[in-house]
Amino acid sequence: MGLDLDACISQLLQKQLLAESLIKEICEKTKELLMNESNCVSISAPVTVGDIHGQFYDLIEIFRIGGYCPSTNYLFLGDYVDRGLFSVETISLLTCLKLRYPHRVQLVRGNHESRAVTQTYGFYTECVRKYGSTNVWHYFTDMFDYLTLSVVIDDRIFCVHGGLSPSIHSIDQIKILDRYREIPHEGPMADLVWSDPDPDKDEFAISPRGAGYTFGGLVVKKFLEINNMEHILRAHQLCMEGYQVLYDDRLSTVWSAPNYCYRCGNMASILEVGVDGQRFFNVFDAAPENDRDGPSQQTSLEKKVSDNVYITFFFYLV
């Protein structure tokens, strides 16, 4: 009997875990699918989603606002796991949707789609707690190595999780990177998932995150001119209003995890891109389900670990 993706999606929409054997099969099939994608995938007029970080109920809120698949095309810009309480359910659902609707769902790799980062910020521990072993963590982190690094919308908008790299001037240089591996500590692949814009700078500078770079308005302008693009769209940074637009409307950040870590009080947004290239940020607040199935259900030990991680690393590893 073949894999019933519709049944899996229906189960996950009810926040019910899939069997470990199903996760293994889904990840293997997804790797086969992703191998056929370029490092820079071309798509048309999607709803774009920023960081989700395991906030499952807020992902469902996104579907309520933007529409469910396959009625709506979605571009997800990475950071699906860590920090939130339901990373397993979140990445399971997104992976099934990608496999079921491969041309309507695009998944870009973020800096948290990494073995090293997920061992520290929650996904590893959550997989062990919910499945009793590290197997599911291995299935998903192996699959992360196959995720694309960037997307171009309608030959106008360049999309990436983090930002630009001093090693990359042309999108053609992205296309020849070896992406089928753990995210390295440095180099162009690391820069794409770790870098941030800095409105106070013009050029590249060392990033306070300890990975990637910060980059300014002149860097953005030159990249857009070289690649004949109009705009850069990225995620990776918490925006209290849900989004941020910089450099004379040349770059936008979209953030899709409201009340981040269940305590930041921020808004979130999804970006609706029209066929004419127009952009509309649809701003939303945290889903009401978080009030009845949120951090108050954590054990005191889990909450203590979460608090310590938050206090120590919040500003450096969003």
N, C-alpha and C positions, 0 to 999 in steps of 0.2 A: 504493500500500500504506500502511495506516494505521500510526500509532505503536504499537509493541509494548512497552507499559510493563512487562509481566511479564518480557520478555527483558532490558529495561534494568535492572530491579531485580535479576534473577539475575546479570547481569554485574557490577553494582556490589557486590553482596554478596561477590563474589570479589575485590573491590578493583581492578577493571579499569575504566579510564577509558572514558567514552562519547565518540563522535565529536563534534567541535565542532558539526556540523550538527544532531545530535540534541539537544545542550544548548540550542541556539537555539530549536528547536521546543518542547522541554519548558518552557523559561522563558516563551515566548509563551503557551502553553496554560495555564500556571499563573497568569499574570497575568490571563487571562480568567476563570479560576476564582475568584481572590482578589477580583476586583472585585465579586463578589456577596456578599462577607462584610462584615459590619458592623465598625466599630472595636472593638466588644465582642461577641464571639461567645458564645452560650450552648451549653454541652455537658453531658454527663452522665458522671459517675464514671470518669475516665480514670486511666491511669498518667501521672504528670507528671514531666518530665525538665527539669533545669536546664542550665546552660552545658555545651557539649560541646567547643567550640574546636578543631575539626579532629582530635580524637583518635578516629579512625575505629574502631580495634579496641575502644575502650571503648564506642562506640555499638553495635557488634555484641554486646558483653557485656551491654549493657542489654536488647537483644532476647532474648538467652539467658535472662536473669533474669525479665523482665517478660512475655515472649511476643512472637512475631512478628506483624506485621500480616497479615491483618485480625482475627486472633483477639483482639487486645488493642487498646483505644482508647488513643491517645497524645496528650498535650499537651506540646509542646516550647516552652520559655519563652525561646528566643532564644540568641544568641551561638553560632552553628553553626560559624563560621569564625574564622581567625586563631590564631596561636600554635602550634597543633598542626601535624603534618607532612602531614596528609591532609584539608585543608579542602575541596578540590575534590571528592574522593570522598564526603565527609560530606554536603555540601550537595546534591550530585547525587542521592544516595540518598534523602535526606529530601524533596527536591522531587518525585522520582518517586513516592514513597510517598503524598505529599499528593495528587498528581494521580490516582493509581490508586485511593486510598481516601479521597476528600475529606471524608467524614463521620466517619472513624475516626482521622484525623491532623489535628491543629491546630498550625500554626506561628505563634508570636508573634514580633514583631520585637524584637531586642535592640540595644544600642548598637553592637555590631560589625557589624550589618547596615547598613553605611554606607560610602559611597565614601571619605570622608575617613579613617575609622579603618582600613579594610582596605588602604589604600595604605601605611600605616605598619607594620601588625602581621602581615603575612605573606600574606594571601590574594591580593593583587594580584601579588606576586612569584611565588607558587606557580602562579597561572594562566598567567603568561608563561612560566615554566620548563616547564610540562607541555604547553602548547598552542602555544607559539612566538609568541603575540601577546596583545593585551589583550582580544580579542573575548569570550572566555568570562567574563572579569571584568565586562565591560559587560553581558552577558546577565543574569548573576546579580544585580549591583547594581541594575540596572533593575527586576528582579523584586522585590528587597527593598522597594522603595517601595510595594508592594501588600500587604505582610504586615500582618495585623491587629495592633492595639496591646494588646489585652487580651481576657480570657476570663472568663466566670462559670460556675462548676461548680454545677449543681443549685440555682441561685438562692441559694447559701450562701457560696461561696468566690470572692473576686475575685482574678484572676491577672494578673500583669504582669511584665515582665522586671525592671525596676528598683524603682520605688516610686511614691510619691504626689507630688502637686504642690500648691503653695499656690494655684494657679489653678483647681484642679478640686475641687469639693466633691461633685458628683453624677456617677454613671456616665453620665447623660444628656449631660453636658458632654463626655465622651470621644467619644460617638457622633457629635458634630457637628464634630470636628476634621478638617482636611484632612490626611490621612495620605499621600497619593500624591506624595511628594517625599523629597528627602534629609533626614535628621534635622537639624533646625536646632540652632544653638548654644545657644539658650535658649527658654523658653516651655514650655507644658504637654506638648507632644509629647516634647521633650527630657527633661523631668522624669520622664516615665513610664519611659524607658529608662535613665536615669542615676542616679536618686535611691537613697539607702540609708537603712535604719533606724539610729538611734543610741540604744542602750539607756540612755544617760546623759542624754538630753534628753527634754523633753515636747513641744516645738513644732518648727517648721521652723528650720533654720539653713543657712548657706552650706556647701556641700560641698567638702571638700579635693580632690575630683576635678577641680574647675574647671568642672563642668557638673552640672545638677540640684541637689538639696538633700539634706541629712539631715533626718530627721523622727523624732519621738518618740512615746511611748505615748499621749498625749492626742490627737494628730493621728490615729492609727490608730483609737482608740476612737470619735472623732467621725465619721470616714469610714464606719466600719461601721454606726453608728447611723443616719446619714442615708440610707444605701443599703440598710438592712435586711439586712446581710450578717453572717456569723459569723466570717470569717477572711480574711486576705490571704495569698496565696501568691506568692512571687517567687524570683528566682535572683540573678545578677549579682555575688555576693560569695563568694569562696573560704571554705569552711568546712572546717576540718581534720578534723572528724568526719563530714563529708558533708552535714550539715544543721544548722540552728539554729532554735530556737523562742523567740520573745520576747513580751513584753507580755501575760503571763498567757494564753498560748496564742491570742493574737489574730493573730499573724503568724509565718510560717515562711519560711525560706530553704532552697531545695533546690539542691545543687551536684552536678553529674553528670560532672565531669572528674577522675577519680582520678589521683593523682601528677601534678598539674597541671604543664604544661610539662616533663613527664618528670623532675621533680626536687623537687617540693614535698613528697612523701611523704604527702599527704592521702588520706583515704578519700573516697568519693563515695556518692551515694544517688539513688534514684528514689522518688517518693511515690505510693503506691497509695491512691486515694480510693474508699471503698466507697459503695454506693448510699444508705447511711444517714448519709453524711457523715463517717464515721470515717476517720482518716488513719494510714497505716503507712509509715514510712520504711524502705525496703529498702536496706541499706548494702552496698557492694561495693568491692573493690580493683581495681587496674589489671589489664587483660586480659593474659594471659601472652604473647600475640603481640607486645606492645610490646618484649619482650626480644630478639626476633630481627629485628624490622623497626621499629626506633625511631631515636632520635637518633644512634646509632653509625653509621647509614648516611648521615648528612649529610656533605657535604664540609666541609673545615676552614673554608672561607669562609662557608658557610651557618651553621655552628655559631658562628662569631665574631659574625656579624650577630645571630643568635638570642640569644647571651649578652648583647650590648650592649643590645638591646631589653629583655630581661628585667630587667637590673640597673637601667636608667634609669626604666622605666615601670611595672613590675609592680604596685606598690601603688596606682596611680592609674587604670589602664585595664583592670582585670579585666573 
